[in-house]
Amino acid sequence: MTPLPPVSIVLVSNGPGELSTWVRPLALRLQRLMPLRPAVPDADVSLQLVLVPCPNGTGQEHRAAAAWGLFERIVPARSFWSLLLRPQRFGPWGRQGVVVFLGGDQFWTVLLSARLGYRHLTYAEWVARWPRWNDRIAAMGPLAAGRLAPRWAERCTVVGDLMADLSEMARNDAPLPEGEWVALLPGSKRAKLRVGMPFLLETADHLAALRPGCRFLLPVAPTTSVEELLAQAGSDNPIARTYRAGVPRMLAGDLLETPAGTRIQLARENPLHSALSQCALALTTVGANTAELAALGVPMLVLVPTQHLHVMQAWDGLAGLVGRLPLLRWFFGVLLTLWRLRHRGLLASPNIAAGRLLVPERVGAITPESIATEAADWLAAPERLEGMRADLRSLRGQPGAVARLATLVQELLPPDQMPPGRSA
């Protein structure tokens, strides 16, 4: 194994959404600004990724990140505690470096930066929880900056929303074939796929009947597989029996075809920002994907069919953890889901950020037929879709946050080890 250079930049994150919308853009920007390993094998600075335990993670994030070829070392979430106890077990570490928080629990980066003896930078979307142990804080906006006590204010810089840069990065260099494209996003976790796959397949059948020119795009999340999608649409999933779509078959060219003849294009690229940005509408579950779609300015209907409460343990935080307890899974899953739905407030990320309904949230015993009808109504009113698109774009603010955050990372590198910058 080649010894690591004396300086390391360690990005810390958790789930698939944060990886594609925060981690990857920053990693690409840093590689444009300076020579970094592994892109430049003899560089003085190494770029690394550490994944942390999180109920929103799938356990497959390290594989998705490895495919990008951006990191000299990736530590999976399952190895985080081992990393804290014995960092040397994972090979040599740079003598100096900076740890950058980009998702998960902020305390994990406090521990990691202290353990490695590195400087510490937190990207604070809404709040910086441990300002005392941060060398710098990059706030998404004035709200996060304003929550800091005055004595920590000088450590904080407002950089903006990292996701505001997504629409700029998603250039249409690979245009989709002509047609009215609708994105189907059933989720990436098994609990969501069990409901989302059969529900959206039947919805696509109904929508194709209402709008015969409609075309469908189904992204295959990097943390799942085509085999898993097919399994959740088939007889192995008891929920699928309650829907009429049936089991789709695979055709050449990554096409799925339902028994009704509806064809759905699978997309394996990761991230899929360019193709998604070209869709007229998305039908999606709740989760980080709603923030990603909002950043791309893609109109959406957010779907939470509550008729399958016994498998809806894919909630965030402590509720999700308790809902997945062995033996008590079904009981707690139903109780917690019912409580969350009754006290739910807003569910979609753009709605939470705006404090109002920018995109429709359809929660309850919704049916594929009713959602297809609503989707057809939206598609028949392009001016309404454009209004939603404009609202979503205005929510994110101006691009440039990734560049500003990359500059803060550079400023935390030791001066005597700082490599000469490259023209951005």
N, C-alpha and C positions, 0 to 999 in steps of 0.2 A: 504494500500500500504506500502511495506517495505521501510523504509528510505534509501536513497542512501548513500553509503560510502563517506568519506571525499575527495576522489580523483576520478576524471572522465577523461576518454579518450574519446573524441568526434571526430569521423570520419565524415567528411563533403564531400558529393558527389552529383552527379546530375542524370546521365542517366544509363540505363541498362548495357551498355558496361563497364563503369567505375566501376559499382558495382561488376560485375563478375570478372573483370581482375585486379582491384586495391584494392578495399575495402575488398572483401572476403579473398584474400590471406593474406593481412596484418592482418585482424582480426584473422584468424586462426593461424598465426605466433605468434601474441601477446598472444594468449591463450596457446600456447606451452611454452612461455617464463615465464609466471607468472600466478598466480591465478587471474582470472577475473570473475566478475559477468556478465552474469547470469550463466556461466558454474560452478562456485564455489560460491554458494549462500552467504557464509559468508566472501567472499574476501573483501579486503580493497579498491579495485579499480574496477570501473564499466566501461564497454565498451558500448558506445552509438553511434547512427547514426543519423545525421541530414541531410536531403535532401533539396536542394536549388532550387529555381525556375530556369528553363532552357528550352529554346525552343526545346532542344533535348530530354527532359524527356517526359514520357508518363502519369505521374500521378499515375502509379501503382507500382513504384519502391519500396515503403514501404512494399507492400504485398510480393513482391519477396524476399526482405531482411528478412522479418519476418519469412519466411519458413526455413531459415538457423538456427535459434535459437542462433545466436551469440551475440545479442545486448539486453541489459536490457531495453533500451528505443529507439524507432525509431520515429522521428518527420517527418511527410510527408512534401513534398515541399509546399503544399498549406498552411501549418501552419507556414512557416518560418517567415513571417513578424510578426505574432502574437507572435512567440517565441522571436523575438528581442524586442518587446514592453514590454512583460510581461513573462519572463522566468518561473516565479513561477506558471503560469497557467498550466504548464506541469509537475508539481511536484517539489520536492526538487532537488537542484543541489549540487554537491560536492563543498566543500569550495575552493579546488584547482584542477587544471586539465590542460589538453593540448588539443587544437583544431588542427586537422590535415586536411589540404586541400588535397582532392583526386578527384577533378573534379568540373566543374561549373565555376563560376566567382570567381576569387581569392579574390575579395573585400568582398564577403559575409562572408568569414572566418575572415577577418580583423574585420568586424563589430561584428561577433559572439564572437570572442575571447575577444574583448574589453568589450562587454556587460556582459560576464560571468566572466571577470577578470582572464581568463586562459592564459597560454602561447600558443605560436602559431608556428606551423610548416607547411611549404608549400612544397609539392612535385611539383617541376617545371619541366614539360616535355620539354618546349622550352624556357620559360622566367619566371622569378619571378618578378611580377609586383609591389609588395609592400614590398620591402626588409626592409624598415625602421620599419615596424610593424610586422616583423617576428623575433622570437627568433632564429630560425634555418631555413635553406633552404636546402632541399634535392634535388639536381639537377639530372636529368636523365643522363646528360652527360656533356662533356666539353663545348658544345655550350651554354647550359643554364647557366652554371657557368661563362663562359667568358663574358656574357652580363651584369653581375653585375658590378657596380662601385667599384673601389678598396676598398672603406671604408666599403663595405658590404661583401667583399670576405671571411673574417674570419667566418662569419655566415654560409657559404655554405659548404656542403659536397657532393661530387659526389657519388651517391649510385648505379647508373645504371638504366636500364630499368626494371620496375616492371613486364612487360609482358614477359621478358626473362625467368622468372621462370615458365611460364605456361606449357611449354613442359615437364619440369621436374615433375610438379604436375600431369600431365595427363598420369599417368601410365596406361597401358592397363590391369587393374584389372577386367574389364568387356568387354572382346573382343566381337566385332560384329560377327555375323555369317559369314561364308565364303562367299566371293564374291567381286566384284569390286564395291565399294560403292562410290556414288556421293552425296554430301550434297547439299540440296536446301535451300537457305536462302533468302526468299522474303522480309525480314524486320520485324519490330515490330510495326511501326506506321501505322495507317490506310491508309494514303496517299500512302505509299510504298506497302502495302498489296494489295490495289486495282489494282495496275499494276502487282506486283510481283507474286501473287498467280496464276492468269490465265496464265500469261506468262510462268512461270516455270512448271506448270502442262502440258501445251502443249509441252514444251521443253522436259520434261521427256518422254512423249509419243514417240516423234521422236527419242530420244536417245535410248530408249528401243528397238525400231525397228532396229536401226543401230547396237546396241550391246546387244543382247538378255540376256546376263549374267549380265548386269548392275543392281545394286540394289540402291535404293534411300532412303536417310535419310532426314527428314524435322524436324528440331528442333522447338518446340513450345516455343517461347520466353515467359519468365515469366510475361511480361507486356501485353500479349495477351491471346488468348484461342483457343481451337479447333473450338468452335462455330464461332468465328470471322473468322478464316481461311476458314471455309466452306462457310460462308456468302459472303466473298469476291471472292470465286470461283463460286458463284451461280448467280441467276437472280437478286438478290438485288444489284449487282454491274454491272452497264451498260457496263463497260469496258470488263467484262467477255464475253459479247456477241460477241466481235470482235475476240475471240479465239475459237479454235475448240475442246479444251480438254473436255468441258462439266462439269457437276457437279459431283464430286466424291462421292462415298458412303463410309461410315465407316464400317469396318469389325472388327472382334474380334482381340484383341491384338494390338490395336492402329494402325491398318493398314488403309490407304486410298487406294481406288481403283478407277481409272478413268474409264469412259465408254469404253476406248480402252483396259482396262485390266491391265494397268500399276499399280503396287502396290508400295506404298510409306510408309515407316515406320515413324510414328510420334514418336518424342522423347520429353518427358516432363521434364527430369532431368535438373537441373539448378545448376551450369553450366554444359555444356555437353562436356567438354574438352576431356575426354577420347575417346568418340565415334567419335567426329570430327577429332581427331588426327589420326584416322585409315582410314579416307576417302582418296581415291586417288585424288579426285578433288572436288572443291566446285563451285557452280554457285550462285553468291551473288550480292546483291545490294551494293551501297556505304554506308559507315557508320562505326561505331565503330567495326562492325563485321569483317571488312577487317583487322583491327589491330589484332583482336583476332585470326583470321585464320592465319595471318602471324606469330604471336608468337608461334602458334602450328606447324608451318611449313607445312601448308596445301596448296597445289597449288590451284589457283582459277582463274576464269574468272569473272571480275567485269562488271555488266550489268546496263546500263542506257538507257532504251528504250524511246526515246524522242517523240514518236508519241502520247503520252498522256500528253502533257505539262500542260493541264488545271487542272490536279490533282497532279502535282509535286510540292507541297508546302512544302515538307519535308526537305528543305535546312536548313543549320545551321545558327545561328546568326540572325542579323537584317533582312537579306533577308527573312529568314523563318518567322519571326514575321510579317513583312509587308505583305508577301504572304498569311498569314492566316487572314488578316483583314476582318471582316464581310462586305458584300456588294461589296467590291473591290477585294475579294479573287481571282476570276477568272482572272480579268484583270491584277492585279499585279503579280499573280502567273505565268501567261504566260510570261509577260515582264521580270520578274526577272529570271525565269528559262532560257529564251533565252539568257539573258545577261550572266548568269553564264556559260552556255554551250559555248558561244563564247569566253569568257575570262577564261575558266575553268582551264587551266594548268592541273596538275595531280589531280585525284580525290581519288584514293585508298590510304589508310594510308601508306602501305609499299612503294608505289611509291613516296609519298610526303616525307617520311623519307629518302629515298635513293636519291631523286632528279632525278630519272630516272624511266623508265618503267621496273619494276621487274615482274609485273603481268599484263596480258592484260586488257585493259579497252575498252569495246565495247559500244560506245556512238552513238546514232542516231536512225534511224528508223529500228532497228534490229528486226529480226524475230526469233521465237522459232526454226524454221527449220535450220536457219543459225547457231544459237548458238549450237544446238544439233550436227550439222556436225562438228563444230570446237571442241566441247567437245570430240567427238568420235575420232578426229584426235589426240588430246592430250592423251587420254587414250590408243591409239594404239602405243604411243611412250613413254614408261616408262622412258627412259633415259632423255627425255626432262622434264618430270614431276619431276624427281629426281634433275635435274639442278635447276628448279624453287624452289624446296623444300630447296636445299642447300643455294640458294641466300636469301631466307626468313630467314633461321636460322642464317645466318651470320649477318643479319641486326640487330638483337636484342642484340648481345653481350653475355657475360657470365651471367649465373644465379647468384643469391645471393643478388639482389637488395632488395627484400622483407625483408630479414634478416637484412640488413644494415639499412633500414628505421625503422624497429621495434626497433633496438638499439637506434636510435636517439629519438624515442618516449619515450623510457625508460629513457633516459638521461634528458629529460625535466620534468619528474615527480619530485615532491618535495622530497628531500633526506630523510626527516624524515618520509615520508609516503611511500617511495619506498618499495614494498614487496620483499622478497627474491626471486631471479630469479630461474627459473627451467632450467634444462638441455635441450637444444634444441633438 
